């Protein structure tokens, strides 16, 4: 039975979410058939700004959205969710319009599902890319590793170099997110060449899988070596959202057992493309933050 809503959507208040809303956000994910991912929500609600709409019937959250700001040049939109009982009633647009109003002229980026893209099209977002999700158990081969980089577990002393590397690849400073990465991720690996960190990748848990992200590397050989090293640290299947332009890596991962599943569309508003160097940016931390 459809839920009853106030006649005017403008009457529905949008409030800021806090870490105390973590369980309600996870419940909303579960309502839509997504993993609860409470650990990811913990990161999002501390590193970003959450927006929520409470269910008029007192049943938790009706809708959510998170914006992670990277300064005046970029903010990433993610986790736009509406409870199933309120779907297709204009709630998502109402919430997004509030987000757009609050962030003014700041360029925005997001990863759109096929279901969400029509809304973003109507709001003026344009397509700038695509990601391909791959999942499965990585099967290592017998051949010697390719490339010149060596892979090592990250240490606390590596964080500054990781942030410098990430800023160049991502195009803006993500210190406030990456500083939380050691507590968020189960494993972090760095790639070294001539005693310099040239790549890094993290592994974090999500619904009986381990997600690879971020994945920053100078070339395909190093990117695959980082994935292989992380796979050796877990018995769970891997999941990664790979920039679809990295066809060589996608082909290699498929040969190793990580098969294509869903895809997302990368979209921006107020910018012609994402900043940074996509050639070194193989996978985001999560599609909720970029």
C-alpha positions as CSV (number, residue, x, y, z in Angstrom):
1,X,0.0,0.0,0.0
2,X,1.5,3.4,-0.9
3,X,2.5,5.6,2.0
4,X,0.8,8.8,2.5
5,X,2.9,12.0,2.2
6,X,2.3,15.7,2.9
7,X,0.6,17.3,-0.2
8,X,3.7,19.5,-0.7
9,X,7.1,18.0,-0.8
10,X,8.4,21.4,0.5
11,X,6.8,20.5,3.8
12,X,9.2,17.6,4.3
13,X,12.2,18.7,6.4
14,X,15.7,17.7,5.4
15,X,18.1,17.4,8.4
16,X,21.8,16.7,8.9
17,X,22.7,13.1,9.7
18,X,25.2,12.4,12.5
19,X,27.1,9.2,13.5
20,X,24.1,8.4,15.8
21,X,22.1,7.8,12.6
22,X,24.4,5.0,11.5
23,X,22.1,2.1,12.3
24,X,19.1,3.9,10.7
25,X,21.2,4.5,7.5
26,X,22.2,0.8,7.5
27,X,18.5,-0.1,7.9
28,X,17.7,2.0,4.9
29,X,20.3,0.2,2.8
30,X,18.9,-3.1,3.8
31,X,15.4,-1.9,2.9
32,X,16.6,-1.3,-0.7
33,X,18.5,-4.7,-0.9
34,X,21.9,-3.1,-0.5
35,X,24.5,-4.4,2.0
36,X,24.2,-2.7,5.4
37,X,27.8,-1.6,5.3
38,X,27.8,0.0,8.8
39,X,31.6,0.4,8.6
40,X,31.3,2.4,5.4
41,X,28.5,4.5,6.9
42,X,30.8,5.3,9.8
43,X,33.3,6.7,7.4
44,X,30.8,8.6,5.4
45,X,29.1,10.2,8.4
46,X,32.4,11.4,9.9
47,X,34.3,12.4,6.7
48,X,31.3,13.8,4.8
49,X,28.0,15.5,5.4
50,X,24.9,13.4,5.6
51,X,21.4,14.5,4.7
52,X,18.3,12.7,5.8
53,X,14.5,12.8,5.8
54,X,12.7,11.1,8.7
55,X,9.8,8.8,8.0
56,X,6.6,10.7,8.9
57,X,5.3,7.5,10.3
58,X,8.2,7.2,12.7
59,X,9.8,4.2,10.9
60,X,13.4,5.4,10.8
61,X,14.7,7.2,7.8
62,X,12.7,7.9,4.6
63,X,15.7,9.0,2.6
64,X,19.4,9.6,2.8
65,X,22.3,11.2,0.9
66,X,25.9,11.9,1.7
67,X,28.2,14.6,0.2
68,X,32.0,14.3,0.7
69,X,33.6,17.7,0.2
70,X,37.1,18.0,-1.3
71,X,37.4,21.8,-1.0
72,X,35.9,24.4,-3.4
73,X,36.7,22.4,-6.6
74,X,34.8,19.2,-6.0
75,X,32.3,17.3,-3.8
76,X,31.2,13.7,-4.3
77,X,27.5,12.7,-3.9
78,X,26.7,9.2,-2.8
79,X,24.2,7.0,-0.9
80,X,21.1,8.6,-2.4
81,X,18.5,6.1,-1.0
82,X,14.7,6.3,-0.6
83,X,12.8,3.7,1.4
84,X,10.9,1.3,-0.8
85,X,7.6,2.3,0.7
86,X,8.2,5.9,-0.5
87,X,9.8,5.1,-3.9
88,X,8.7,6.9,-7.1
89,X,7.0,9.7,-5.2
90,X,9.6,12.5,-5.9
91,X,11.5,12.1,-2.6
92,X,14.9,11.6,-4.3
93,X,14.5,14.7,-6.4
94,X,13.4,16.7,-3.5
95,X,16.4,15.7,-1.4
96,X,18.9,16.2,-4.3
97,X,17.5,19.7,-5.0
98,X,18.2,20.6,-1.4
99,X,21.8,19.2,-1.7
100,X,22.3,21.2,-4.9
101,X,21.0,24.3,-3.3
102,X,23.3,23.9,-0.3
103,X,26.4,23.3,-2.3
104,X,25.9,26.2,-4.8
105,X,28.5,26.5,-7.4
106,X,30.8,23.7,-6.1
107,X,31.3,21.1,-8.9
108,X,29.7,17.7,-8.0
109,X,30.5,14.2,-9.0
110,X,28.6,10.9,-8.5
111,X,28.4,7.3,-9.7
112,X,24.9,6.6,-11.0
113,X,23.2,3.3,-11.3
114,X,20.9,2.6,-14.3
115,X,17.9,3.3,-12.1
116,X,19.3,6.6,-10.8
117,X,20.7,8.1,-13.9
118,X,17.4,9.5,-15.3
119,X,17.0,11.7,-12.2
120,X,20.6,13.0,-12.5
121,X,20.1,13.7,-16.2
122,X,17.0,15.8,-15.4
123,X,19.0,17.7,-12.7
124,X,21.7,18.7,-15.3
125,X,24.5,16.1,-14.6
126,X,26.4,15.0,-17.6
127,X,28.1,11.6,-18.3
128,X,32.0,11.7,-18.1
129,X,32.8,8.0,-17.7
130,X,31.9,4.5,-16.6
131,X,33.0,1.9,-14.1
132,X,32.8,-1.8,-14.3
133,X,32.3,-3.8,-11.1
134,X,34.1,-7.2,-11.0
135,X,33.7,-9.8,-8.3
136,X,35.2,-13.2,-7.4
137,X,38.2,-15.0,-6.0
138,X,41.5,-13.9,-7.5
139,X,43.4,-16.9,-8.8
140,X,47.2,-16.2,-8.7
141,X,49.3,-17.5,-11.6
142,X,52.6,-19.3,-11.6
143,X,54.5,-16.7,-13.7
144,X,56.8,-14.1,-12.1
145,X,55.3,-10.7,-11.3
146,X,55.4,-8.2,-14.0
147,X,56.7,-4.6,-13.6
148,X,59.4,-3.1,-11.5
149,X,57.5,-2.2,-8.3
150,X,57.5,-4.3,-5.2
151,X,54.5,-4.6,-2.9
152,X,54.7,-4.1,0.9
153,X,52.2,-3.6,3.8
154,X,51.7,0.1,4.4
155,X,53.1,1.6,7.6
156,X,52.1,4.8,9.5
157,X,55.2,6.4,8.0
158,X,53.8,5.9,4.5
159,X,50.6,7.9,5.0
160,X,52.1,11.3,4.0
161,X,53.5,9.8,0.7
162,X,50.1,8.1,0.1
163,X,48.3,11.4,0.4
164,X,50.8,13.1,-2.0
165,X,50.4,10.3,-4.5
166,X,46.6,10.3,-4.1
167,X,46.3,14.1,-4.5
168,X,48.1,13.9,-7.9
169,X,45.9,11.1,-9.2
170,X,42.6,12.3,-7.7
171,X,43.2,15.9,-8.5
172,X,42.3,17.3,-5.1
173,X,43.3,16.8,-1.4
174,X,41.6,13.9,0.3
175,X,43.6,14.1,3.6
176,X,40.5,14.1,5.8
177,X,39.3,10.8,4.2
178,X,42.6,9.1,3.8
179,X,43.6,9.8,7.4
180,X,40.7,7.6,8.4
181,X,41.8,4.8,6.0
182,X,44.0,2.8,8.4
183,X,41.0,2.4,10.8
184,X,38.5,1.8,7.9
185,X,40.5,-0.7,5.9
186,X,41.5,-4.3,6.9
187,X,44.7,-4.1,4.8
188,X,46.6,-1.4,2.9
189,X,49.4,-2.2,0.5
190,X,51.9,0.2,-1.2
191,X,54.0,-0.3,-4.3
192,X,57.6,0.9,-4.2
193,X,59.9,1.6,-7.1
194,X,63.4,2.9,-6.4
195,X,62.5,3.4,-2.8
196,X,59.5,5.7,-3.7
197,X,55.8,4.9,-3.2
198,X,54.3,4.9,-6.7
199,X,51.0,3.2,-6.0
200,X,48.7,2.0,-3.1
201,X,45.5,0.1,-2.6
202,X,43.2,-0.7,0.4
203,X,41.0,-3.6,1.2
204,X,37.8,-3.2,3.3
205,X,34.9,-5.4,4.3
206,X,31.4,-5.3,2.8
207,X,28.7,-8.0,3.0
208,X,30.9,-11.2,3.0
209,X,33.3,-9.7,0.4
210,X,36.4,-7.6,0.5
211,X,36.3,-4.4,-1.6
212,X,39.5,-3.2,-3.3
213,X,39.6,0.6,-3.2
214,X,41.2,3.0,-3.6
215,X,43.5,1.5,-6.3
216,X,46.1,4.0,-7.5
217,X,49.0,2.8,-9.7
218,X,51.4,4.1,-12.4
219,X,50.6,1.2,-14.8
220,X,48.5,-2.0,-15.2
221,X,51.3,-4.3,-14.0
222,X,51.5,-2.4,-10.7
223,X,47.7,-2.3,-10.3
224,X,47.4,-6.0,-10.8
225,X,50.3,-6.7,-8.4
226,X,48.5,-4.6,-5.7
227,X,45.2,-6.6,-6.3
228,X,47.1,-9.9,-6.1
229,X,48.8,-8.8,-2.8
230,X,45.5,-7.9,-1.2
231,X,43.9,-11.1,-2.4
232,X,46.5,-13.1,-0.6
233,X,45.4,-11.4,2.7
234,X,41.8,-12.6,2.6
235,X,39.8,-15.8,2.0
236,X,36.7,-13.7,1.0
237,X,35.8,-12.9,-2.6
238,X,37.0,-9.6,-3.9
239,X,34.9,-6.7,-5.4
240,X,36.3,-3.7,-7.2
241,X,34.8,-0.9,-9.3
242,X,37.3,-0.4,-12.1
243,X,37.4,2.6,-14.4
244,X,36.2,1.1,-17.7
245,X,39.0,2.7,-19.6
246,X,41.4,0.4,-18.0
247,X,40.5,-2.5,-20.3
248,X,43.9,-4.2,-19.9
249,X,43.4,-4.6,-16.1
250,X,39.8,-5.7,-16.5
251,X,40.9,-8.4,-19.0
252,X,43.6,-9.6,-16.6
253,X,41.3,-9.6,-13.6
254,X,38.7,-11.6,-15.6
255,X,41.4,-14.2,-16.4
256,X,42.2,-14.4,-12.7
257,X,38.5,-15.1,-11.7
258,X,37.1,-11.6,-11.1
259,X,34.1,-11.5,-13.4
260,X,32.1,-8.5,-14.6
261,X,28.8,-7.8,-12.8
262,X,27.1,-4.4,-12.5
263,X,28.3,-1.1,-14.0
264,X,27.9,2.5,-13.0
265,X,28.0,5.8,-14.9
266,X,30.3,8.6,-13.7
267,X,28.5,12.0,-13.9
268,X,29.5,15.5,-13.0
269,X,27.7,18.8,-12.6
270,X,29.5,22.1,-12.9
271,X,32.7,20.4,-14.3
272,X,33.5,18.9,-17.7
273,X,35.3,16.0,-16.2
274,X,36.8,14.7,-13.0
275,X,40.1,16.3,-11.9
276,X,43.3,14.4,-11.6
277,X,44.9,11.7,-13.8
278,X,42.6,8.9,-14.7
279,X,45.5,6.9,-16.1
280,X,46.7,6.3,-12.5
281,X,43.2,6.1,-10.9
282,X,42.1,2.5,-11.3
283,X,39.3,2.3,-8.7
284,X,37.7,4.7,-6.2
285,X,37.7,4.2,-2.4
286,X,34.0,3.6,-2.8
287,X,31.4,4.8,-5.4
288,X,29.9,6.8,-2.5
289,X,32.9,9.0,-2.1
290,X,35.0,8.7,-5.3
